[in-house]
Amino acid sequence: MANPLISRNTNPVQTQKPNIMQALGQFRQNPIGALKQAGYNIPDNMNNPEQIVNYLMQSGQLNNSKVGQITQMARNFGLIK
């Protein structure tokens, strides 16, 4: 019997990347839900974006580099100036 881990006949499990526009739409509709779905831990009582970013940075879930990337993406989508 062939080893399924190295068999050429076995199709690897492929993960589907989310459509960026679909992800943006979901984020706009429910930003906290989208962040939680992405794996971020946010207390339920937080709803202020600045407070959430500060919490994520203080808790080590985000670093300055990632915040910079997110800020640039938001600018590119016209979400911030």
C-alpha distances in whole Angstrom, upper triangle without the diagonal:
4,7,9,12,12,10,13,12,13,17,18,21,24,27,30,33,36,39,42,45,43,42,46,47,45,47,50,50,49,49,48,45,44,44,43,40,39,39,43,44,48,50,51,55,55,55,57,55,57,57,53,52,54,52,49,51,52,49,47,45,46,48,51,48,46,50,51,48,48,52,52,49,52,55,53,52,56,55,58,60
4,6,9,8,6,10,10,10,14,15,18,21,24,27,30,34,36,39,42,40,40,43,45,43,44,48,48,47,46,46,43,41,42,41,38,37,37,40,42,46,49,49,53,53,53,55,53,54,54,50,50,52,50,47,48,50,47,44,42,44,45,48,45,43,47,48,45,45,49,48,46,49,51,49,49,53,52,55,57
4,5,6,6,10,10,9,13,13,16,19,22,25,28,31,34,37,40,38,37,41,42,41,42,45,45,44,44,43,41,39,39,38,35,34,34,37,39,43,45,46,50,49,50,52,50,51,51,47,47,49,47,43,44,46,43,41,39,40,42,44,42,40,44,45,42,42,46,46,43,46,49,47,47,50,50,52,54
4,5,5,8,8,6,9,10,12,15,19,22,25,28,31,33,36,35,34,38,39,37,38,42,42,41,40,40,37,35,36,35,32,31,31,34,36,40,43,44,47,47,47,49,47,48,48,44,44,46,44,41,42,44,41,39,37,38,39,42,40,38,41,42,39,40,43,43,40,43,46,44,43,47,47,49,51
4,6,9,10,8,10,9,11,14,17,21,23,26,29,32,35,33,32,36,38,36,37,40,41,39,39,38,36,34,34,33,30,29,29,32,34,38,41,42,45,45,45,47,44,46,46,42,41,43,42,38,39,41,38,36,34,35,36,39,37,35,38,39,36,37,41,40,38,41,43,42,41,45,44,47,49
4,6,9,8,10,10,13,16,19,22,24,28,31,33,36,35,34,37,39,38,39,42,43,42,41,41,38,36,36,35,33,31,31,35,37,40,43,45,48,47,48,49,47,48,48,44,43,45,44,40,41,43,40,38,36,37,38,40,38,36,40,40,37,38,42,41,39,42,44,42,42,46,46,48,50
4,5,6,9,10,13,16,19,22,25,28,31,33,36,35,35,38,40,38,40,43,43,43,42,42,40,37,38,37,34,33,33,37,39,42,45,46,50,49,49,51,48,50,50,46,45,48,46,43,44,46,43,41,38,39,41,43,40,38,42,43,39,40,44,43,41,43,46,44,43,47,47,49,52
4,6,8,9,13,15,19,21,24,27,29,32,35,34,34,37,39,38,39,42,43,42,42,42,40,37,37,37,34,33,33,37,40,43,46,47,50,49,49,51,48,50,50,46,45,48,47,43,44,46,44,41,39,39,41,43,40,38,41,42,38,39,43,42,39,42,44,42,42,46,46,48,50
4,6,9,13,15,18,21,24,27,29,32,35,33,33,37,38,37,39,42,42,42,41,42,39,37,37,37,34,33,34,37,40,43,46,47,50,49,49,51,48,50,51,47,46,49,47,44,45,47,45,42,40,41,42,44,41,39,42,43,40,40,44,43,40,43,45,43,42,46,46,48,51
4,6,9,12,15,18,21,24,27,30,32,31,31,34,35,34,36,39,39,38,38,38,36,33,34,34,30,29,30,34,36,39,42,43,47,46,46,47,45,47,47,43,43,45,44,40,42,44,41,39,36,37,39,41,39,36,40,41,37,37,41,40,38,40,43,40,40,44,44,46,49
4,6,8,12,14,18,21,23,26,29,27,27,31,32,31,32,36,36,35,35,35,33,30,31,31,27,26,28,31,34,37,40,40,44,43,43,44,42,44,44,41,40,43,41,38,39,42,39,37,34,35,37,39,36,34,37,38,34,34,38,37,34,37,39,37,36,40,40,43,45
4,6,10,12,15,19,21,24,27,25,25,28,30,29,30,33,34,33,32,33,30,28,28,28,25,23,24,28,31,34,37,38,41,40,40,41,39,41,41,37,37,39,38,34,36,38,36,33,31,31,33,35,33,30,33,34,31,31,35,34,32,34,37,35,34,38,37,40,42
4,7,10,13,16,19,21,24,22,22,26,27,25,27,30,30,29,29,29,27,24,25,24,21,20,21,25,28,30,33,34,38,37,37,38,36,38,38,34,34,37,35,32,33,36,33,31,28,29,31,33,31,28,31,32,29,29,33,32,29,32,35,33,32,35,35,37,40
4,6,9,13,15,18,21,19,19,22,24,23,24,27,28,27,27,27,25,22,23,23,20,18,20,24,27,29,32,33,36,35,35,36,34,36,36,33,32,35,34,30,32,34,32,30,27,27,29,31,29,26,29,30,26,26,30,29,26,29,31,29,28,32,32,34,37
4,6,9,12,15,18,16,15,19,20,19,20,24,24,23,23,24,21,18,19,19,16,15,17,20,23,26,29,29,33,31,31,32,30,32,33,29,28,31,30,27,28,31,29,27,24,24,26,28,26,23,26,27,23,23,26,26,23,25,28,26,25,29,28,31,34
4,6,9,12,14,13,13,16,17,17,18,21,22,21,21,22,20,17,18,19,16,14,17,20,23,25,29,29,32,31,30,31,29,31,32,28,28,31,30,27,28,31,29,28,24,24,26,28,26,23,25,26,22,22,25,24,21,23,26,24,23,26,26,29,31
4,6,9,12,11,10,13,15,15,16,19,20,19,19,20,18,15,16,18,14,13,16,18,22,24,27,27,30,28,27,29,26,28,29,25,25,28,27,24,26,29,27,25,22,21,23,25,22,19,21,22,19,18,21,21,17,19,22,20,19,23,22,25,28
4,6,9,7,7,10,11,11,12,15,16,16,16,18,16,12,14,16,13,11,15,17,21,22,25,25,28,26,25,26,23,26,27,23,23,26,26,23,25,28,26,25,21,21,23,24,22,19,20,21,18,17,20,19,16,17,20,18,17,20,20,23,26
4,6,5,6,9,10,11,12,14,15,16,16,19,17,14,16,18,15,14,18,20,23,24,27,27,29,27,25,26,23,26,28,25,24,28,28,25,26,30,29,27,24,23,25,25,23,20,21,22,18,17,19,18,15,16,19,16,14,18,18,21,24
4,5,5,6,9,10,10,12,14,15,14,17,16,13,14,17,15,14,17,18,22,22,26,26,28,25,23,24,21,23,25,22,21,25,25,22,24,27,27,25,22,20,22,22,20,17,18,18,15,13,16,15,11,12,15,13,11,14,14,17,20
4,5,5,6,9,10,10,12,14,14,17,16,13,16,18,16,16,19,20,23,23,26,26,28,25,23,23,21,23,25,23,22,26,26,24,26,29,29,27,24,23,24,25,23,20,20,20,17,15,17,16,12,12,15,13,10,13,13,17,19
4,5,5,6,9,10,11,12,13,16,14,11,14,16,14,14,18,19,22,22,25,24,26,24,22,23,21,24,25,22,22,26,26,24,26,29,28,27,24,23,25,26,24,21,21,22,19,17,19,19,15,15,18,16,13,16,15,19,22
4,5,5,6,9,10,11,10,13,12,8,11,13,11,11,14,15,18,19,22,21,23,21,19,20,18,21,22,19,19,23,22,20,22,25,24,24,20,19,22,22,21,17,18,19,16,14,16,16,13,13,16,15,12,15,14,17,21
4,5,5,6,9,10,9,13,12,9,11,14,13,13,16,16,19,19,22,21,23,20,18,18,16,19,21,18,18,21,22,20,22,25,24,24,20,19,21,21,20,17,16,17,15,12,14,14,10,10,13,12,9,12,10,14,17
4,5,5,6,9,9,13,12,10,13,15,14,14,18,18,21,20,22,21,23,21,18,19,17,20,22,19,20,23,24,22,24,27,27,26,23,22,24,25,24,20,20,21,19,15,17,17,14,13,16,15,11,13,12,16,19
4,5,5,6,7,10,9,7,10,12,11,12,15,15,18,17,19,18,20,18,16,18,16,19,20,18,18,22,22,20,23,25,24,24,21,20,23,24,24,20,19,21,19,16,18,19,15,14,18,17,14,16,14,17,21
4,5,5,4,8,8,5,8,11,10,10,14,13,16,15,17,16,18,16,13,15,12,16,17,14,15,18,18,17,19,22,21,21,18,17,20,21,20,17,16,18,16,13,14,16,13,11,15,15,12,14,11,14,18
4,6,6,9,10,9,11,14,14,14,17,16,18,17,19,18,19,16,13,14,12,16,17,15,16,20,20,19,21,24,24,24,21,20,22,23,22,19,18,19,18,14,15,16,14,11,14,15,12,12,10,13,17
4,6,9,9,9,12,13,13,15,18,17,19,17,18,17,18,16,13,15,14,18,19,17,18,21,21,20,23,26,25,26,22,22,25,25,25,22,21,23,21,17,18,20,17,15,18,19,15,16,13,16,20
4,6,5,6,9,10,10,12,14,14,15,13,15,13,14,13,11,13,12,16,16,14,16,19,18,17,20,23,22,23,19,19,23,24,24,20,19,22,20,17,18,20,18,16,19,20,17,18,15,17,21
4,5,5,6,9,10,11,13,11,13,11,13,12,14,11,9,11,9,13,13,11,12,15,15,14,17,19,19,19,16,16,19,20,20,17,15,18,17,13,15,17,15,13,16,18,15,16,13,15,19
4,5,5,6,9,10,11,9,10,8,10,9,11,9,8,10,9,12,12,9,11,14,13,12,15,17,16,17,14,15,18,20,21,17,16,19,18,15,17,19,17,16,19,21,19,19,16,18,21
4,5,5,6,9,10,10,10,9,11,10,13,12,11,14,13,16,16,12,14,17,16,15,18,20,18,19,16,17,20,22,23,19,18,21,20,17,19,21,19,18,21,22,20,21,18,20,24
4,5,5,6,9,9,11,11,14,13,16,14,13,15,13,16,16,13,14,17,16,14,17,20,18,18,15,15,19,20,20,16,16,19,17,14,16,18,16,15,19,19,17,19,16,18,22
4,5,5,7,6,8,8,11,12,14,12,12,13,11,14,14,10,11,14,13,10,14,16,14,15,11,12,15,17,17,14,13,17,15,12,15,17,15,15,18,19,18,19,16,18,22
4,5,5,5,6,7,10,10,13,12,13,15,14,16,15,12,13,16,13,11,15,17,14,15,12,13,17,20,20,16,16,20,19,16,19,21,19,18,22,23,21,23,20,22,25
4,5,7,9,11,13,13,17,16,16,18,17,19,19,15,16,19,17,15,18,20,17,18,14,15,19,21,21,17,18,21,19,17,20,22,19,19,23,23,21,23,21,23,26
4,6,9,11,15,15,18,17,17,18,16,18,18,14,14,17,16,13,16,18,16,15,11,12,16,18,18,14,15,18,16,14,17,19,16,17,21,21,19,22,20,21,25
4,6,9,13,14,17,16,17,19,17,19,18,14,14,17,14,11,14,16,13,13,9,12,15,18,18,15,16,19,17,16,19,21,19,20,23,24,23,25,22,24,27
4,6,10,12,15,13,14,15,14,15,14,10,11,13,11,8,11,13,10,10,7,9,13,16,16,13,14,17,16,14,17,20,18,18,22,23,22,24,21,22,25
4,7,9,12,11,13,15,14,15,13,10,11,13,9,8,11,12,9,11,8,11,15,18,19,16,16,20,19,17,20,23,21,21,24,26,25,26,23,24,27
4,6,8,7,9,11,11,13,10,7,10,11,8,8,11,12,10,12,10,12,15,18,20,17,16,20,20,17,19,22,21,20,23,25,24,25,21,22,25
4,6,6,9,11,12,14,11,9,12,12,9,10,14,13,11,14,13,15,18,21,23,20,19,23,23,20,22,25,24,23,26,28,27,27,24,24,27
4,6,8,11,13,15,12,10,14,15,12,13,17,17,15,18,16,18,21,24,25,23,21,25,25,22,23,27,25,24,27,29,27,27,24,25,28
4,7,9,12,14,11,10,14,14,12,14,17,17,16,19,18,19,22,24,26,24,22,25,26,23,23,27,26,24,27,29,27,27,24,24,27
4,6,8,10,7,6,10,11,9,11,14,14,14,17,15,16,19,21,23,20,18,22,22,19,20,23,23,20,23,26,24,24,20,20,24
4,6,9,8,7,10,12,11,13,16,16,17,19,17,17,20,21,23,20,18,21,21,18,18,22,21,18,21,23,21,21,17,18,21
4,6,5,6,9,10,11,12,14,15,16,18,17,16,19,19,21,19,16,19,20,17,16,20,19,17,19,22,20,19,16,15,18
4,5,5,6,9,10,11,12,14,15,17,15,14,16,16,18,15,12,15,16,13,12,16,16,13,15,18,17,16,13,12,15
4,5,5,6,9,10,11,12,14,15,15,13,14,14,16,15,12,14,16,13,12,16,17,14,16,19,19,18,14,13,15
4,6,5,6,9,10,10,12,14,14,13,15,15,18,16,13,16,18,16,15,19,19,17,20,23,22,21,18,17,19
4,5,5,6,9,10,10,12,11,11,13,14,16,14,12,15,16,14,14,18,18,16,19,21,20,20,17,16,19
4,5,5,6,9,10,11,9,8,10,10,13,11,8,12,13,11,11,15,15,14,16,19,19,19,16,15,17
4,5,5,6,8,10,10,9,10,11,14,13,10,13,16,14,14,17,18,17,19,22,22,22,19,18,20
4,5,5,6,8,8,9,11,13,16,14,12,16,17,16,16,20,20,19,22,24,24,24,21,20,23
4,6,5,6,5,5,8,11,13,11,10,14,15,13,14,18,18,17,20,22,22,23,20,19,22
4,5,5,6,5,6,8,11,10,9,12,14,13,14,17,18,18,20,22,23,23,21,20,22
4,5,8,8,9,11,14,13,12,16,18,17,18,21,22,21,24,26,26,27,24,23,25
4,6,8,10,13,15,14,14,17,18,17,19,22,22,22,25,27,27,28,25,24,27
4,5,7,10,12,11,12,15,16,16,18,20,21,21,24,26,26,27,25,24,26
4,7,10,12,10,10,14,14,13,16,18,18,19,22,23,23,25,22,22,25
4,7,8,6,7,10,11,10,12,15,15,16,18,20,21,22,20,19,21
4,5,5,6,9,10,11,12,14,16,17,19,20,21,23,21,20,21
4,6,5,6,9,10,10,12,14,15,16,18,20,21,19,18,19
4,5,5,6,9,10,11,13,14,15,17,19,20,19,18,19
4,5,5,6,8,10,11,12,14,15,17,18,17,16,18
4,5,5,6,9,10,10,12,14,15,16,14,13,15
4,5,5,6,9,10,11,12,14,15,14,13,14
4,5,5,6,9,10,11,12,14,14,13,15
4,5,5,6,9,10,11,12,11,11,13
4,5,5,6,9,10,11,9,8,10
4,5,5,6,9,10,10,9,10
4,5,5,6,9,9,9,11
4,5,5,6,5,6,8
4,5,5,6,5,6
4,5,8,8,9
4,6,8,10
4,6,7
4,7
4
